Amino acid sequence: MDFSTPPTADWHQVVNRYYRKREIYSMAWDGSDIDISLLLVVAAPNGGPIAVTRDEKQIQVVKTGNLKPSIQIFTSSGYLISSFVWEKSRLVGMGWSEGERLLCVLEDGTVLMYSVFGELISQFSMGRDCKEQGVLDIQVWSSGLVALTHNLQLFAVTSLEDPRPRALADPGLENPPTSWVAVDPLYTISHSVEVFLATTSGTILAVDHEGVKDQLLSQGPFKKMAVSPTGKLLACFTENGDLWVSLSDFSKDLYQFPTKSKVPPKQMVWCGSDAVVLYWDKILLMITSGDWMKFTYEDPVYLIGEVDGTRIISNSLCEFLQRVPDSTEEIFRIGSTSPAAMLFDAAEHFEKKSPKADENIRSIRADLASAVAQCISAAGHEFSYPLQRQLLKAASFGKCFLEFYPSEPFVEMCKTLRVLNAVRYYEIGIPLTYEQYKQLTPEVLIECLINRHQHLLAWKICEYLKIKGDKVMVHWACTKVKTSADDSEITNLIVQKLEKVPGVSYAEIASAAYKFGRPRLATMLLDYEPRAADQVPLLISMQEDELALSKAIESGDTDLMYLVLLHIKRTKPIRDFMQVVHNKPAAMDLLIAYCKQQDLDLLKDLYIFYQEPDQLASTAILESYQQKDLDERLKGLQSAMRYYNESKEHQFQARQTEEQIKLLLVQKELEATIEGTKFVDLSLSDTIYRLCVKFDIKRATKIRSEFKVPDKRFWWIRIKAVAETRDWEGLEKLAKEKKSPIGYEPFIDVCIEGKALQEAVKYIPKLAEAEKRIEYFMKVGAVKEAADVAMKEKNPDMLLRIRDGTTNREHLQYVDMFLSQFQAKK
């Protein structure tokens, strides 16, 4: 474009609005002999790439050696990104999804998703019905697609991340629709995909998952339909050659315009949400409410509807048709005296050192802030570098006369324009407008650049806008591993570039290297991955089990260790598994803990492999006590005893196991003879205790003898049983059998606990220490007896303590009597 021409040179007035069509690029097409009229063309929105392939519906001359069609992907400036031969069956249609992924749909319902470099990312099927009926046509939107089968049924996939084909309601068509269009779920009230089918009867059917609604229209039949970028408006081209525009919910007709052509246009798209653009051979017609504008083309063209205009691709040019933004119109409209126009004029006069600059500023003093804002806004809508600069200079000039004006809008616009100018450069070929950039967001733009392998530019934009750029560097590294360089050389290069970038995932890069068939490089890269949770699963998938276990142990994460151990156990023979965990104490401890809870057979195999009979015996005991059947438990304990007997160091454990077997046999016999009482699984002391409670002292004594229970323990058990049964007579008999090996305090305590205070008094005199006798007499309320002991011991201090411990008048007199005797002696 010649930037020396006036800004309004490409403006066209339609009613009271201005539109402009400006050249963005001269199409390079990389020397390819491109003729759009013979090709199936699809272009991604927001200045995205263009995919072309041979249109099989047209008869063409095929050059020698080109019998198989190919799909070529170009930038908007015509630079070839990739080209690949189409080896699949007949292509029904193509479309672009978000992230600049190319969807290719086959007649059998297979959907292939490609990157801009022709790499197959994924594929899925539209379902059995599509395969059996065959796909007639498709409609694609940013996150899904709808297929129309030859049986005139509709099937939709609403998420390409998780493609699950689902049938829409049966429209009940007998003939193919005259045209049809799908509405993105983002713009429907139900937030599910909605399809408009134009019927031969002249109406439109609105179809979704729930049902079919006939709009009962009479304007049709409709040969072409197009939904506006916002999803609010619907344009239809009728059989009579009229363009009919309504709200997409059909609640209101907006306007109808006669084109005087009964031949339907080859293409019909929206120019933003203001106008509709129709293309016939050599004729481009833009229609708004109440007026129209015609353009003539010698070359065939392809139209791409954008959120703020229409991108026009021809054999030689890439152009952009849009409504002139309000801020731009205010400044450059012929004869405009708006504050923004006056400010722009003042800035030009200032550069020429003309006094008229001051005069202009004075005249718009009250509206200077809005004039500055309009100049900043207009700069964002321009593709011309000199014009951007002039507008920003005008805004900066106006700011000088404002005491308070925030700098952020000006700074942000400068940053935005720098980014936009960088991606618009013809070698990059993304003619993004300011409105598209705002809708797309910088993060999505960076992702698009990454997908095109424009890593340096993406990284520079991240730095400039202060956006986290680790994703850019990881993607760059993933592409580097596919080069033919030496593993060490690539590793050093990647580490050198990434060492100062926070948050980089080396595991992701290593995964890419492994998938590309370079396991050694993947292992080398994983050494730099700081997150074991990312490192270990990849090592497992690479079958580097021992290294994965080592890394898991180093991390100290027990969940990771379990993950690796269970994977190795599941995938390797038991002997190989033992070899891997050998000499890894942390892993062995975890494995043993797991086996004790979940897999005792494996635990026994471990101990047999490592020749540890004591641990094997412990496992046998553990396993035996998981058996409900007593005979099975006894067998397990006998096995444990044999394992213990294999080593002289574990004879004590062998004897204890033997004792336990013996006790279980005794308990089994007791349960057989004493009905309703459970003995199995009680300890030896509890077994004797339960017999004492049952007053079976004879058997209790016998078991005590068999198991050599010490006297002290036996007496304690009997006293506890007496307390339980309140057998005070039996307690007295026990006390008289022989001198108590545990003293008489336990006798007194159980009596006090059982509130048998009179019984307790019987045993207090048997206590050897006077202080203890006094203490217990006081506990049972025998104050006089306590005083007698103190008097006998000739201890006035004890008497004083006794006196302090009672409030009974009689007891106080009794104690005072003894105290007076001591005073008399003094």
C-alpha positions in Angstrom: 0.0 0.0 0.0 1.2 3.5 -0.8 1.2 5.2 2.6 1.7 8.7 1.0 -2.0 8.6 -0.2 -4.7 10.2 2.0 -6.2 7.9 4.6 -9.6 8.3 3.0 -8.4 7.3 -0.5 -9.9 3.7 0.0 -13.1 4.9 1.8 -16.5 4.2 0.3 -19.7 5.8 1.6 -22.7 3.6 2.1 -25.7 5.6 3.3 -24.2 7.5 6.3 -21.4 5.0 7.0 -18.0 4.6 5.5 -16.3 1.3 4.6 -12.8 0.8 3.4 -11.1 -2.1 1.4 -7.4 -2.0 1.8 -4.6 -4.2 0.5 -2.8 -6.1 3.2 -0.4 -8.4 1.2 0.5 -9.3 -2.3 0.1 -13.1 -2.3 3.4 -14.9 -2.7 1.9 -18.5 -2.9 5.6 -19.5 -2.9 5.8 -19.9 -6.6 2.8 -22.3 -6.7 0.4 -22.1 -9.5 -2.6 -21.3 -7.4 -6.0 -20.8 -8.9 -8.6 -20.4 -6.2 -11.5 -21.2 -8.5 -10.2 -24.8 -8.9 -9.5 -25.4 -5.2 -11.3 -26.3 -2.1 -10.2 -23.4 0.2 -10.7 -23.0 4.0 -9.1 -20.2 6.1 -8.9 -19.9 9.8 -10.4 -16.7 11.4 -8.4 -13.9 13.0 -5.8 -13.7 10.2 -5.2 -17.5 10.4 -3.7 -19.8 7.8 -5.3 -20.9 4.6 -5.6 -24.6 3.6 -6.1 -25.5 -0.1 -6.6 -28.7 -1.9 -7.8 -29.9 -5.3 -11.6 -29.6 -5.6 -12.7 -33.1 -6.7 -16.1 -31.8 -7.7 -14.5 -29.9 -10.6 -13.0 -31.4 -13.8 -9.4 -30.3 -14.0 -6.3 -30.9 -15.9 -3.9 -32.9 -13.7 -0.2 -32.5 -14.3 2.0 -35.6 -14.7 3.2 -36.9 -11.3 0.4 -35.1 -9.4 -2.3 -37.7 -9.6 -2.8 -37.8 -5.8 -4.1 -34.5 -4.4 -2.1 -32.7 -1.8 -3.1 -30.3 1.0 -1.1 -27.1 1.1 -1.2 -24.7 4.1 -0.2 -21.1 3.5 0.0 -17.9 5.7 -2.4 -15.1 4.8 0.5 -13.5 2.9 0.8 -16.7 0.7 3.9 -18.1 2.3 3.9 -21.9 2.3 3.9 -23.4 5.8 3.5 -27.1 4.8 2.3 -29.4 2.2 1.4 -33.1 2.4 0.0 -35.7 0.0 -3.5 -36.8 0.7 -3.4 -40.6 1.0 -6.8 -41.0 2.5 -10.2 -41.6 0.9 -12.5 -38.9 -0.5 -12.5 -35.7 1.4 -15.9 -34.3 2.2 -14.8 -31.1 3.7 -12.2 -29.2 5.8 -12.4 -26.6 8.6 -10.3 -24.9 11.2 -10.8 -25.3 14.9 -9.3 -23.2 17.7 -5.5 -23.4 18.0 -5.3 -23.4 14.2 -5.9 -27.1 13.9 -7.1 -28.3 10.5 -10.0 -30.8 10.5 -10.4 -33.1 7.5 -13.6 -35.1 7.3 -13.9 -38.3 5.2 -17.0 -39.7 3.7 -17.1 -42.6 6.3 -17.2 -40.1 9.1 -13.5 -40.2 10.1 -12.2 -36.9 11.3 -8.5 -36.2 11.1 -6.9 -33.3 13.0 -3.7 -31.8 11.6 -1.3 -29.2 12.8 -0.3 -26.3 10.4 2.7 -28.5 9.5 0.6 -31.4 8.4 1.4 -33.5 11.4 -1.5 -35.8 12.4 -2.5 -34.8 15.9 -5.5 -37.1 16.5 -8.4 -38.8 14.7 -11.8 -39.9 15.7 -15.0 -41.2 14.1 -18.4 -39.5 14.0 -20.0 -42.8 14.9 -21.3 -45.9 13.3 -24.3 -44.2 11.8 -22.1 -41.8 9.9 -19.9 -44.6 8.7 -22.9 -46.6 7.4 -24.9 -43.7 5.9 -21.9 -41.7 4.6 -21.3 -38.0 5.3 -22.8 -35.6 2.8 -21.5 -32.3 4.2 -20.0 -30.7 7.3 -20.0 -27.5 9.3 -17.1 -26.6 11.6 -16.8 -24.1 14.4 -14.0 -23.3 16.8 -14.6 -26.3 19.2 -16.6 -28.8 17.2 -18.4 -29.9 14.0 -21.7 -31.2 12.7 -22.0 -33.8 10.0 -25.0 -34.2 7.7 -25.4 -37.8 6.4 -26.8 -39.0 3.1 -29.9 -40.1 5.1 -30.3 -36.4 6.1 -29.5 -37.0 9.8 -27.3 -34.7 11.9 -24.5 -35.8 14.2 -22.5 -33.4 16.3 -19.2 -33.3 18.3 -19.2 -30.3 20.6 -15.8 -30.8 22.1 -12.7 -31.7 20.1 -10.8 -32.4 23.3 -13.2 -35.2 24.2 -15.0 -36.1 20.9 -18.2 -37.9 21.6 -20.5 -37.9 18.6 -24.2 -37.3 19.4 -27.2 -37.4 17.2 -29.3 -34.3 16.9 -33.1 -34.6 16.6 -34.4 -36.1 13.4 -35.3 -33.1 11.1 -37.6 -35.4 9.1 -36.3 -34.2 5.7 -37.3 -36.0 2.5 -34.9 -33.9 0.3 -31.5 -32.5 1.1 -31.6 -28.9 2.5 -31.2 -26.1 0.0 -28.6 -24.7 2.5 -27.7 -25.1 6.1 -25.5 -23.6 8.8 -24.5 -24.4 12.4 -24.5 -21.9 15.2 -21.6 -22.1 17.7 -22.9 -23.2 21.2 -21.3 -20.1 22.7 -24.0 -18.0 20.9 -27.1 -20.1 21.6 -29.5 -19.7 24.5 -29.3 -23.4 25.3 -25.5 -23.4 25.0 -25.7 -26.4 22.8 -25.1 -26.5 19.0 -28.0 -25.4 16.9 -28.4 -26.1 13.2 -30.6 -24.2 10.7 -31.8 -26.3 7.8 -33.4 -24.4 4.8 -36.0 -26.7 3.2 -37.4 -26.9 -0.3 -40.8 -25.8 1.1 -39.3 -22.4 1.9 -39.0 -22.5 5.7 -36.1 -23.0 8.1 -35.9 -25.8 10.6 -34.0 -25.1 13.9 -32.5 -28.4 15.1 -30.7 -29.2 18.3 -30.4 -32.2 20.7 -33.8 -31.6 22.2 -35.9 -31.3 19.0 -36.9 -29.6 15.8 -38.7 -26.3 15.5 -40.2 -25.1 12.2 -39.9 -21.3 12.0 -42.8 -21.2 9.5 -41.2 -18.8 7.1 -42.5 -17.9 3.7 -39.5 -16.0 2.3 -37.7 -19.1 1.1 -36.5 -21.4 -0.3 -33.1 -20.1 0.9 -30.0 -20.9 -1.3 -27.4 -19.5 1.1 -27.3 -18.8 4.8 -24.7 -17.1 7.0 -24.6 -16.4 10.8 -22.9 -13.2 12.0 -19.7 -13.5 14.1 -21.7 -12.7 17.3 -24.3 -15.3 16.5 -27.1 -12.7 16.8 -28.0 -12.2 13.1 -28.8 -14.5 10.2 -28.5 -13.6 6.5 -30.4 -15.7 3.9 -30.3 -15.5 0.1 -33.7 -16.4 -1.3 -34.5 -18.3 -4.5 -35.9 -15.0 -5.9 -32.5 -13.2 -5.4 -33.3 -11.3 -2.3 -31.0 -10.9 0.7 -33.1 -11.3 3.8 -31.6 -10.5 7.2 -33.2 -11.3 10.6 -32.3 -11.9 14.2 -31.0 -15.5 14.6 -33.9 -16.4 16.9 -36.3 -15.2 14.0 -38.1 -12.9 16.4 -37.6 -9.8 14.1 -37.0 -9.2 10.4 -34.3 -6.5 10.0 -34.3 -5.8 6.2 -34.7 -7.4 2.8 -32.6 -6.3 -0.2 -33.2 -7.3 -3.9 -29.9 -8.3 -5.6 -31.7 -8.9 -8.9 -29.7 -12.1 -9.4 -31.6 -15.4 -9.1 -28.2 -17.2 -9.3 -27.1 -17.8 -5.8 -23.7 -16.4 -4.9 -20.7 -18.7 -4.6 -20.0 -17.3 -1.1 -21.8 -15.2 1.4 -20.2 -14.1 4.6 -20.7 -11.3 7.2 -18.5 -8.2 7.3 -18.4 -7.9 11.0 -22.0 -7.5 12.2 -22.8 -4.5 9.9 -23.0 -5.8 6.4 -23.2 -9.0 4.3 -20.7 -9.7 1.5 -21.8 -11.8 -1.5 -19.5 -13.1 -4.2 -20.4 -14.1 -7.8 -17.9 -14.6 -10.6 -16.0 -11.3 -10.8 -18.5 -9.4 -8.7 -18.4 -8.7 -4.9 -21.4 -7.1 -3.4 -21.6 -5.6 0.1 -25.1 -5.0 1.3 -26.1 -3.1 4.5 -29.5 -2.0 5.6 -30.7 0.4 2.9 -27.7 0.5 0.5 -25.1 -1.6 -1.2 -21.6 -1.3 -2.7 -20.1 -3.2 -5.7 -16.5 -4.3 -6.3 -15.3 -5.9 -9.5 -12.5 -8.6 -9.6 -10.8 -10.2 -12.5 -9.4 -13.0 -10.2 -11.5 -15.5 -8.3 -11.7 -14.7 -4.6 -12.4 -16.5 -1.3 -14.1 -14.7 1.6 -13.4 -15.1 5.3 -15.8 -13.5 7.7 -14.1 -11.8 10.7 -15.4 -10.3 13.8 -14.8 -6.8 12.4 -14.8 -7.2 8.7 -14.1 -9.6 5.7 -10.8 -10.9 4.6 -10.6 -11.3 0.8 -8.1 -13.7 -0.7 -7.6 -13.8 -4.4 -4.9 -15.2 -6.7 -2.8 -12.1 -6.2 -3.9 -10.2 -3.1 -5.0 -10.4 0.5 -7.4 -7.5 1.3 -9.5 -6.5 4.2 -13.0 -4.9 3.9 -14.4 -3.3 7.0 -16.5 -0.5 8.3 -14.3 2.5 9.1 -14.0 2.7 12.9 -15.8 5.6 14.6 -12.6 7.1 15.9 -10.9 7.0 12.5 -14.0 8.5 10.8 -14.1 11.3 13.3 -10.5 12.3 12.6 -10.2 11.8 8.8 -13.7 12.4 7.5 -13.6 15.2 4.9 -14.6 18.4 6.5 -14.5 16.9 10.0 -14.2 19.5 12.8 -14.4 17.1 15.7 -12.0 17.6 18.6 -9.9 14.6 17.5 -9.6 16.0 14.0 -8.6 19.4 15.3 -6.0 17.7 17.6 -4.6 15.7 14.7 -4.4 18.9 12.6 -2.8 20.8 15.5 -0.1 18.2 15.8 0.7 18.6 12.1 0.9 22.4 12.4 3.1 22.0 15.4 5.6 19.9 13.4 5.5 22.7 10.8 6.0 25.3 13.5 2.8 27.0 12.6 1.0 29.2 15.2 -2.3 27.6 14.1 -1.4 24.6 16.4 -2.0 26.7 19.5 -5.2 28.1 18.0 -6.5 24.6 17.4 -5.7 23.4 20.9 -7.4 26.4 22.5 -10.5 25.7 20.5 -10.9 22.1 21.8 -9.6 22.7 25.3 -12.8 21.4 26.9 -12.8 18.2 24.8 -9.1 17.6 24.7 -9.1 14.4 26.8 -11.7 12.7 24.5 -9.7 13.9 21.4 -6.5 12.2 22.9 -8.5 9.0 23.5 -9.8 9.0 19.9 -6.4 9.5 18.4 -5.0 6.6 20.5 -8.0 4.4 19.4 -7.6 5.3 15.7 -3.9 4.4 15.8 -4.9 0.9 16.9 -7.1 0.4 13.9 -4.5 1.4 11.3 -2.1 -1.0 9.4 0.0 1.9 8.1 3.1 2.5 10.2 3.4 6.2 9.3 -0.3 6.8 10.1 0.0 4.9 13.4 3.0 7.1 14.3 1.2 10.3 13.3 -1.9 9.5 15.4 0.2 8.5 18.4 2.2 11.7 18.0 -1.0 13.7 18.0 -2.2 11.9 21.1 1.1 12.6 22.8 0.9 16.3 21.8 -2.5 16.6 23.2 -1.5 15.0 26.5 1.0 17.8 27.0 -1.9 20.2 27.6 -3.7 18.0 30.1 -2.7 18.2 33.7 -4.1 14.9 34.6 -4.3 12.2 31.9 -3.4 8.5 32.6 -0.5 7.3 30.6 -1.6 3.6 30.6 -3.9 3.8 27.5 -1.2 5.4 25.5 1.5 3.0 26.7 -0.7 -0.1 26.2 -1.6 1.0 22.7 2.1 1.4 21.8 2.8 -2.1 23.1 -0.2 -3.5 21.3 0.8 -1.9 18.0 4.3 -3.1 18.3 3.0 -6.7 18.7 0.5 -6.3 15.9 3.1 -4.9 13.5 5.4 -7.8 14.3 2.9 -10.5 13.5 1.6 -8.6 10.4 5.0 -8.7 8.8 4.6 -10.5 5.5 7.0 -13.3 6.5 4.8 -14.1 9.5 1.6 -13.3 7.7 -1.0 -12.8 10.5 -3.0 -9.7 9.4 -4.5 -9.3 12.9 -6.7 -6.2 13.5 -6.9 -4.5 16.8 -10.5 -5.8 17.5 -9.4 -9.3 16.6 -6.4 -9.1 18.9 -8.6 -8.0 21.8 -10.9 -10.9 21.2 -8.1 -13.4 20.6 -5.9 -12.3 23.6 -2.1 -12.2 23.6 -1.9 -15.6 25.2 -3.8 -17.2 22.3 -1.7 -15.3 19.7 1.5 -16.6 21.4 0.1 -20.1 21.1 -0.6 -19.6 17.4 3.0 -18.4 16.9 4.2 -21.5 18.8 2.2 -23.8 16.6 3.8 -22.1 13.5 7.3 -22.6 15.1 7.8 -18.8 15.3 9.4 -19.4 18.7 11.8 -16.4 18.7 9.0 -13.9 18.0 6.7 -15.6 20.5 9.4 -15.4 23.2 10.1 -11.7 22.4 6.4 -10.9 22.7 6.3 -12.8 26.1 9.3 -10.7 27.3 7.8 -7.5 26.0 4.4 -8.0 27.5 5.8 -9.7 30.6 3.9 -12.9 30.0 5.2 -16.2 31.3 7.2 -17.8 28.4 8.0 -21.3 29.6 5.5 -22.8 27.2 7.3 -21.2 24.3 10.7 -22.5 25.3 9.3 -26.0 26.0 7.7 -26.1 22.5 11.0 -24.9 21.0 12.9 -27.6 22.8 10.3 -30.3 21.7 11.0 -29.3 18.1 14.8 -29.4 18.6 14.7 -33.0 19.7 13.5 -33.9 16.3 16.7 -32.7 14.6 19.5 -35.0 13.7 22.0 -33.5 16.1 23.9 -35.6 18.7 22.1 -36.3 21.9 24.7 -34.6 24.1 24.8 -31.6 21.8 21.0 -31.2 21.9 20.8 -31.6 25.7 23.5 -29.0 26.2 21.8 -26.6 23.9 18.4 -27.0 25.5 19.7 -26.8 29.1 21.7 -23.7 28.1 18.6 -21.9 26.8 16.2 -23.1 29.5 18.3 -22.9 32.6 17.2 -19.3 33.3 13.5 -19.9 32.4 11.4 -20.6 35.6 8.8 -23.4 35.5 10.1 -25.3 32.5 9.0 -28.9 32.3 11.9 -31.0 31.1 9.6 -34.1 31.4 7.5 -32.7 28.5 10.6 -32.3 26.4 11.8 -35.7 27.3 8.4 -37.2 26.4 8.7 -35.6 23.0 12.2 -37.1 22.5 11.0 -40.5 23.6 8.0 -40.4 21.2 10.4 -39.4 18.4 12.5 -42.5 19.1 15.3 -41.1 21.1 15.2 -42.8 24.5 18.8 -41.9 25.4 18.1 -38.2 24.8 14.9 -38.5 26.8 16.8 -40.0 29.8 19.5 -37.3 29.6 16.8 -34.6 29.6 15.0 -36.1 32.5 18.0 -35.7 34.8 17.2 -31.9 34.7 13.6 -32.3 35.7 13.2 -31.1 39.3 9.7 -32.5 39.8 9.8 -36.2 40.5 6.1 -36.5 40.0 6.7 -35.6 36.3 9.9 -37.5 36.0 9.0 -40.9 37.3 5.8 -41.7 35.2 7.7 -40.9 32.0 10.6 -43.2 33.1 8.1 -45.9 33.7 6.6 -45.4 30.2 10.2 -45.6 28.8 10.6 -48.9 30.6 13.5 -47.4 32.7 12.1 -49.1 35.8 15.2 -49.2 38.0 16.0 -45.6 37.3 12.4 -44.6 37.9 12.6 -46.4 41.3 15.8 -44.6 42.2 14.3 -41.2 41.3 11.2 -42.0 43.3 13.4 -42.9 46.3 15.4 -39.7 46.0 12.2 -37.6 46.0 11.0 -39.2 49.3 7.5 -39.4 47.9 6.0 -42.7 49.1 3.1 -42.5 46.5 5.7 -42.4 43.7 7.6 -45.3 45.2 4.4 -47.3 45.4 3.6 -46.4 41.8 6.9 -47.7 40.6 7.0 -50.8 42.8 3.5 -51.9 41.8 4.3 -51.3 38.1 7.4 -53.4 38.3 5.6 -56.1 40.2 2.8 -56.1 37.6 5.1 -56.2 34.5 8.2 -58.3 35.6 8.7 -61.9 36.7 9.1 -62.2 40.5 12.8 -62.9 40.3 13.5 -59.8 38.2 11.3 -57.8 40.6 13.4 -59.0 43.6 16.6 -58.0 41.8 15.3 -54.4 41.2 14.4 -53.7 44.8 17.6 -55.4 46.1 19.9 -53.0 48.0 17.2 -50.4 48.1 16.2 -50.2 51.8 13.6 -47.5 51.4 11.8 -49.3 48.7 12.1 -52.6 50.6 10.5 -51.1 53.7 7.6 -49.7 51.7 7.1 -53.0 49.9 7.1 -54.9 53.1 4.6 -52.5 54.6 2.4 -52.9 51.5 2.7 -56.7 51.5 1.7 -56.9 55.1 -1.5 -55.2 54.3 -2.3 -56.5 50.8 -0.1 -59.4 49.6 1.3 -61.9 52.2 2.2 -64.4 49.4 4.6 -61.8 47.9 6.0 -61.0 51.3 6.8 -64.7 51.9 8.4 -64.9 48.4 10.6 -61.9 49.4 11.8 -63.5 52.6 12.5 -66.8 50.9 14.4 -65.0 48.2 16.5 -63.1 50.7 16.8 -66.1 53.1 15.3 -64.5 56.2 13.6 -67.4 58.2 12.8 -65.1 61.1 10.9 -62.7 58.9 9.3 -65.6 57.1 8.1 -66.9 60.5 6.7 -63.5 61.4 4.8 -63.5 58.1 3.5 -67.0 58.8 2.2 -65.7 62.2 0.6 -62.7 60.6 -1.0 -64.8 58.0 -2.2 -67.4 60.5 -4.0 -64.7 62.5 -5.9 -63.7 59.4 -7.5 -67.1 59.3 -10.9 -67.5 61.0 -10.5 -71.3 61.3 -8.6 -72.2 64.4 -7.1 -75.3 62.9 -5.7 -73.3 60.0 -4.3 -70.8 62.4 -2.5 -73.6 64.4 -1.0 -74.9 61.1 0.3 -71.4 60.4 1.9 -71.1 63.8 3.5 -74.6 63.5 5.0 -73.4 60.2 6.3 -70.3 62.0 7.8 -72.5 64.7 9.6 -74.6 62.1 11.1 -71.4 60.5 12.3 -70.2 63.9 13.9 -73.5 64.7 16.0 -73.2 61.5 18.2 -70.7 63.3 19.8 -71.0 66.8 19.4 -67.2 67.2 15.6 -67.5 67.3 15.1 -70.2 69.8 13.3 -67.9 72.1 10.8 -67.0 69.4 10.4 -70.7 68.7 9.5 -71.4 72.3 7.1 -68.5 72.5 5.4 -69.7 69.4 5.2 -73.2 70.9 3.6 -71.7 74.0 1.1 -69.9 71.9 0.1 -73.1 70.1 -0.3 -74.8 73.5 -2.4 -71.9 74.8 -4.7 -72.0 71.8 -5.2 -75.8 72.2 -6.1 -75.2 75.9 -8.5 -72.4 75.0 -10.1 -74.6 72.3 -10.7 -77.3 75.0 -12.1 -74.7 77.5 -14.6 -73.5 74.9 -15.7 -77.0 74.3 -16.3 -77.7 78.0 -17.6 -74.3 79.2 -20.5 -73.3 77.1 -21.2 -69.7 76.2 -17.7 -68.4 77.1 -15.1 -67.3 74.6 -11.5 -68.1 75.4 -9.7 -68.3 72.0 -7.6 -65.3 71.2 -7.5 -64.2 74.9 -4.1 -63.7 76.5 -2.9 -66.2 79.1 -3.7 -63.7 81.9 -7.1 -63.0 80.5 -7.8 -66.8 80.2 -6.9 -67.3 83.8 -9.0 -64.2 84.8 -12.1 -65.5 82.9 -11.8 -68.9 84.7 -11.5 -67.1 88.1 -14.6 -65.0 87.2 -16.3 -68.3 86.5 -15.1 -69.6 89.9 -13.2 -72.4 88.2 -10.1 -71.9 90.4 -9.0 -75.5 89.9 -8.5 -75.1 86.1 -7.0 -71.6 86.6 -4.5 -73.1 89.0 -3.7 -75.9 86.6 -3.1 -73.5 83.7 -1.0 -71.4 86.0 1.2 -74.4 86.7 1.4 -75.6 83.0 2.5 -72.2 81.8 4.6 -71.3 84.9 2.7 -68.1 85.7 4.6 -66.2 88.5 2.8 -66.1 91.9 2.6 -62.3 91.8 0.8 -62.2 88.5 -1.5 -65.1 89.5 -2.5 -63.3 92.7 -3.1 -60.0 90.9 -5.4 -61.9 88.4 -7.3 -63.6 91.2 -7.8 -60.3 93.2 -9.0 -58.6 90.0 -11.5 -61.4 89.4 -12.8 -61.1 93.0 -13.4 -57.4 92.5 -15.3 -58.3 89.4 -17.5 -60.9 91.1 -17.6 -59.1 94.6 -16.6 -62.5 96.2 -15.4 -61.0 99.5 -15.5 -64.5 101.1 -13.2 -65.8 98.4 -10.9 -62.9 98.8 -10.6 -63.6 102.6 -9.8 -67.3 101.8 -7.1 -66.2 99.4 -5.6 -63.9 102.0 -5.5 -66.8 104.5 -4.0 -69.4 102.0 -0.5 -68.1 102.6 1.3 -64.8 102.9 0.5 -62.6 100.0 3.4 -62.2 97.5 2.0 -58.9 96.4 1.3 -57.5 99.9 -2.2 -56.6 101.1 -2.7 -53.2 99.6 -4.3 -54.7 96.5 -6.8 -56.5 98.8 -7.7 -53.2 100.5 -7.9 -51.3 97.1 -10.4 -53.7 95.5 -12.6 -53.6 98.6 -12.6 -49.8 98.6 -13.4 -49.8 94.9 -16.2 -52.2 95.6 -17.4 -50.0 98.5 -16.9 -52.9 100.9 -15.2 -50.8 103.5 -15.8 -53.2 106.4 -14.0 -55.9 104.3 -11.1 -53.5 103.7 -10.7 -53.0 107.5 -9.9 -56.7 107.8 -6.7 -56.3 105.8 -5.4 -52.9 107.0 -3.7 -54.4 110.1 -1.7 -56.7 107.9 0.2 -53.7 106.4 3.7 -53.4 107.7 4.1 -49.7 107.6 2.2 -47.6 110.2 1.8 -44.6 107.9 0.1 -46.9 105.3 -2.2 -48.3 108.0 -3.2 -44.8 109.1 -3.7 -43.7 105.4 -6.0 -46.6 104.7 -7.9 -46.3 108.0 -8.6 -42.7 107.1 -9.8 -43.7 103.6 -12.4 -46.1 105.1 -13.4 -43.6 107.8 -11.9 -45.6 110.7 -10.5 -42.5 112.4 -10.2 -44.0 115.9 -8.3 -47.0 114.6 -6.0 -44.6 112.8 -5.5 -42.6 116.0 -4.7 -45.8 117.9 -2.0 -46.6 115.4 -0.5 -43.2 115.8 -0.6 -43.3 119.6 1.0 -46.7 119.5 3.7 -45.3 117.3 4.0 -42.3 119.8 3.8 -39.9 116.9 2.0 -36.6 117.7 2.6 -35.3 114.1 0.5 -38.2 112.8 -2.2 -37.4 115.3 -2.3 -33.8 114.1 -2.6 -34.9 110.5 -5.5 -37.2 111.5 -7.2 -34.4 113.4 -6.9 -32.2 110.2 -8.5 -35.0 108.1 -11.8 -35.2 110.1 -14.6 -32.9 111.1 -16.5 -35.4 113.2 -16.8 -34.1 116.8 -16.5 -37.4 118.5 -13.4 -38.2 116.4 -11.9 -34.8 117.2 -12.4 -35.4 121.0 -10.8 -38.8 120.7 -7.7 -37.5 118.9 -7.5 -34.5 121.3 -7.4 -36.9 124.2 -4.3 -38.5 122.8 -2.7 -35.1 122.0 -3.4 -33.9 125.6 -1.5 -36.9 126.9 1.6 -35.9 124.9 1.3 -32.3 126.2 1.0 -33.5 129.8 4.2 -35.5 129.4 6.0 -32.3 128.3 
